[in-house]
Amino acid sequence: NCVVNSQIISFKYEILSLVIAIIIKIVYNIVSIFKEDALMQTEALKKIVLDIKNIKTESQTIELKAAVHGCPTRLFDTLSSFSNQDEGGIIIFGVDEADNYIVKGVYDAQDLQKKVTEQCKQMEPAVRALFTVCEVDGKTVVSAEIPGVDISERPVFYKGVGRIKGSYVRVGEADELMSEYEIYSYEAFRKRT
């Protein structure tokens, strides 16, 4: 009876060891995937910054903010315009457009992300940015990827001024106030569906 009990305990121990080994392998694979994704994001951000330094312009999906001395206080126009286009956009902090697109870095990457997130929460519907932090030319650069929202949720607007004065659309490298016609077109689309 003691031999049988010890064999059962030994068998249970082997199964438990096997289960733990499998769980460790799964967790390791998941962590590796996240690290690989993060690496791809930082490499992509570095490439975008280097491309911007060469072509010296913003675009339909790229907005630059210097953020050397603090977080820009008015991001709602860009948050709105990027959210209101299918492909969204990327705000890159730490590159100074006014100073020949020089990488100057940001004042504090963690605080910047916090303050940008606070501004994202002031949008309707709230914007959920995906942040990436990397080093370019020895300086810290932060990007905030702004996803485009579904057409049925548009226009995304700044709650502080309302739908009419807080809804923007991206035109080239500029954020333009939406016309009332554009705003009502989204609302009419929503009513049809």
C-alpha positions as CSV (number, residue, x, y, z in Angstrom):
1,N,0.0,0.0,0.0
2,C,2.9,2.4,0.8
3,V,4.6,1.4,-2.5
4,V,1.4,2.3,-4.4
5,N,1.0,5.6,-2.6
6,S,4.6,6.5,-3.3
7,Q,4.2,5.6,-7.0
8,I,1.0,7.8,-7.2
9,I,2.8,10.7,-5.5
10,S,5.8,10.2,-7.8
11,F,3.5,10.2,-10.8
12,K,1.6,13.3,-9.7
13,Y,5.0,15.0,-9.1
14,E,6.1,14.2,-12.7
15,I,2.8,15.5,-14.1
16,L,3.0,18.6,-12.1
17,S,6.6,19.2,-13.2
18,L,5.6,18.7,-16.8
19,V,2.7,21.2,-16.5
20,I,5.0,23.7,-14.9
21,A,7.6,23.3,-17.6
22,I,4.9,23.8,-20.3
23,I,3.6,26.9,-18.6
24,I,7.1,28.4,-18.3
25,K,7.7,27.7,-22.0
26,I,4.4,29.4,-22.9
27,V,5.1,32.5,-20.8
28,Y,8.7,32.7,-22.2
29,N,7.2,32.6,-25.8
30,I,4.7,35.3,-25.0
31,V,7.4,37.6,-23.4
32,S,9.6,37.0,-26.5
33,I,6.8,38.0,-28.8
34,F,6.2,41.2,-26.8
35,K,9.9,42.0,-26.8
36,E,10.1,41.4,-30.6
37,D,7.1,43.7,-31.2
38,A,8.6,46.4,-29.0
39,L,11.9,46.1,-30.9
40,M,10.1,46.4,-34.2
41,Q,8.3,49.5,-33.0
42,T,11.5,51.2,-31.8
43,E,13.3,50.3,-35.1
44,A,10.3,51.6,-37.1
45,L,10.3,54.9,-35.1
46,K,14.0,55.3,-35.7
47,K,13.5,54.8,-39.4
48,I,10.7,57.3,-39.5
49,V,12.7,60.0,-37.7
50,L,15.7,59.5,-40.0
51,D,13.4,59.7,-43.0
52,I,11.9,63.0,-41.7
53,K,15.4,64.4,-41.1
54,N,16.1,63.7,-44.8
55,I,12.9,64.8,-46.4
56,K,12.3,67.7,-43.9
57,T,8.5,67.7,-43.8
58,E,5.6,66.4,-41.9
59,S,2.9,64.4,-43.8
60,Q,-0.7,63.2,-43.9
61,T,0.1,60.8,-41.1
62,I,3.1,62.4,-39.3
63,E,3.1,65.4,-36.9
64,L,6.2,66.7,-35.1
65,K,6.4,68.3,-31.7
66,A,9.6,69.5,-30.2
67,A,8.7,68.9,-26.5
68,V,12.1,69.9,-25.2
69,H,10.8,72.1,-22.4
70,G,7.5,70.4,-21.7
71,C,4.5,68.7,-23.2
72,P,2.6,70.7,-25.8
73,T,-0.6,71.9,-24.3
74,R,-2.7,71.9,-27.4
75,L,-2.7,68.5,-29.1
76,F,-6.5,68.2,-29.6
77,D,-6.5,69.3,-33.2
78,T,-4.0,66.6,-34.2
79,L,-5.6,64.0,-32.0
80,S,-8.9,64.8,-33.7
81,S,-7.6,64.9,-37.2
82,F,-5.6,61.6,-37.0
83,S,-8.6,59.9,-35.3
84,N,-10.9,61.0,-38.1
85,Q,-8.9,59.4,-40.9
86,D,-8.8,55.7,-41.6
87,E,-5.0,55.3,-41.2
88,G,-4.7,57.4,-38.1
89,G,-1.3,59.0,-37.6
90,I,1.8,59.3,-35.4
91,I,2.8,62.3,-33.3
92,I,6.6,62.3,-32.8
93,F,7.9,64.3,-29.9
94,G,11.6,65.3,-29.8
95,V,12.1,66.5,-33.4
96,D,12.2,70.3,-33.9
97,E,10.5,71.2,-37.1
98,A,11.3,74.9,-36.6
99,D,15.0,74.1,-36.2
100,N,15.7,72.2,-39.5
101,Y,14.2,68.9,-38.2
102,I,17.0,68.4,-35.6
103,V,16.5,65.7,-33.1
104,K,16.5,67.5,-29.7
105,G,14.9,64.9,-27.5
106,V,12.1,65.3,-25.0
107,Y,12.2,66.8,-21.5
108,D,10.9,63.7,-19.7
109,A,9.5,60.6,-21.6
110,Q,7.4,59.3,-18.8
111,D,5.8,62.6,-17.9
112,L,5.2,63.4,-21.6
113,Q,3.3,60.1,-22.0
114,K,1.2,60.9,-18.9
115,K,0.3,64.4,-20.1
116,V,-0.5,63.2,-23.7
117,T,-2.7,60.5,-22.2
118,E,-4.6,63.2,-20.2
119,Q,-5.2,65.2,-23.4
120,C,-6.4,62.0,-25.1
121,K,-9.0,61.5,-22.4
122,Q,-10.4,65.0,-23.2
123,M,-11.5,63.8,-26.6
124,E,-14.9,62.3,-27.5
125,P,-14.7,59.4,-27.9
126,A,-11.5,59.0,-25.8
127,V,-8.3,58.4,-27.9
128,R,-6.0,55.5,-26.9
129,A,-2.5,56.3,-28.0
130,L,0.2,53.6,-28.4
131,F,3.5,55.0,-27.2
132,T,7.0,54.1,-28.3
133,V,10.2,55.4,-26.7
134,C,13.6,55.2,-28.4
135,E,17.0,56.9,-28.7
136,V,18.0,58.7,-31.9
137,D,21.2,60.6,-32.2
138,G,21.7,60.2,-28.4
139,K,18.4,61.9,-27.6
140,T,15.1,60.4,-26.3
141,V,12.3,60.5,-28.9
142,V,8.7,59.5,-28.1
143,S,5.9,58.6,-30.5
144,A,2.2,58.4,-29.9
145,E,0.4,56.4,-32.5
146,I,-3.2,57.6,-32.8
147,P,-5.5,55.0,-34.4
148,G,-8.2,56.0,-36.8
149,V,-11.6,55.3,-35.3
150,D,-14.4,53.5,-37.1
151,I,-16.5,55.8,-39.3
152,S,-19.5,55.2,-37.2
153,E,-17.8,56.9,-34.2
154,R,-16.7,60.0,-36.1
155,P,-16.1,62.8,-35.7
156,V,-13.7,62.5,-32.8
157,F,-13.7,66.0,-31.2
158,Y,-12.2,67.9,-28.3
159,K,-14.9,68.0,-25.5
160,G,-13.6,71.4,-24.2
161,V,-15.0,73.3,-27.2
162,G,-17.6,70.8,-28.5
163,R,-18.3,69.0,-31.8
164,I,-18.5,72.1,-34.1
165,K,-15.3,73.8,-32.9
166,G,-13.4,70.7,-31.8
167,S,-13.6,68.4,-34.9
168,Y,-10.6,68.4,-37.2
169,V,-9.5,66.7,-40.4
170,R,-5.9,66.2,-41.7
171,V,-5.0,68.0,-45.0
172,G,-1.4,67.2,-45.9
173,E,0.6,68.3,-42.9
174,A,-2.1,70.6,-41.5
175,D,-5.0,70.0,-39.1
176,E,-8.0,71.9,-40.5
177,L,-11.3,72.6,-38.7
178,M,-14.1,70.4,-40.1
179,S,-16.9,72.2,-41.9
180,E,-20.4,71.8,-40.5
181,Y,-21.2,69.9,-43.6
182,E,-18.4,67.3,-42.9
183,I,-19.6,66.9,-39.3
184,Y,-23.2,66.5,-40.3
185,S,-22.2,64.0,-43.0
186,Y,-20.8,61.7,-40.3
187,E,-23.9,62.1,-38.2
188,A,-26.1,61.3,-41.2
189,F,-24.0,58.2,-41.9
190,R,-24.4,57.1,-38.3
191,K,-28.2,57.5,-38.5
192,R,-28.4,55.4,-41.6
193,T,-26.6,52.5,-40.1
